[in-house]
């Protein structure tokens, strides 16, 4: 593809694509996205109906499955299309490592933001307070230590995965 507009950049970021996008890949991704949109819409509708009928546990299970299944299918699609690999010449190795390191930092920042939102949600739902934790214990000890652990593990996993996605192609 010649020019990468905002739509293609969003697709590249959302699907974590590092390889080259061609017309066929974009068409497959759009087809997949349309199907997953319908699946999520139907899942939410079913969960609302089940919740209104008194089957809250089943509704929660359907929501979890309905939101995890598309993520697994998305990863499988990107791998099937080979868009997770960054093919480079040997002379571009340093640039590719820098690009993948930036991607690692961005993905890790997303995990940190997600962890902070979870801690805020837990505090707002008063879950730490029910177990007797004070504000200082939760926000000065538990949350930072858990964030540090989550961030460290995420960074290492993303770093290893992104390094493995660099493929050197001989000219």
C-alpha angles and dihedrals in degrees: 000000000000108000125027110215128189092274093056092045089053091049090049092051098040095048093037093237117175099166130078118289118222131181094265093052093049090049092050092047092049091049090049092047092052091051093047091048089056091046093052092045091052091045093054091046092051092047091052092049092047091047091052090049091053100257097120095152092053090045091054091049092050091049092051092048091044092055099039098045094062091051091053092045090048092055091048091050093051091049092047091052091045092234094133092071124085107210113202142164117252091254091059096056096106092050091048092051090051091049092050092046090055089049089051091052092048093049091047091050088054090053091049091051090048091050092051090051090051091051090049090049092049091050092046091050087051093233096138091046091055090058091050100258116149126219091257094048094049101040100033101038117011101039097044093046093047090046091050092050094046092046094048095049092044093049093051093046094047092044094053093044094048092047090052090053091064109098120187112215117199115228 
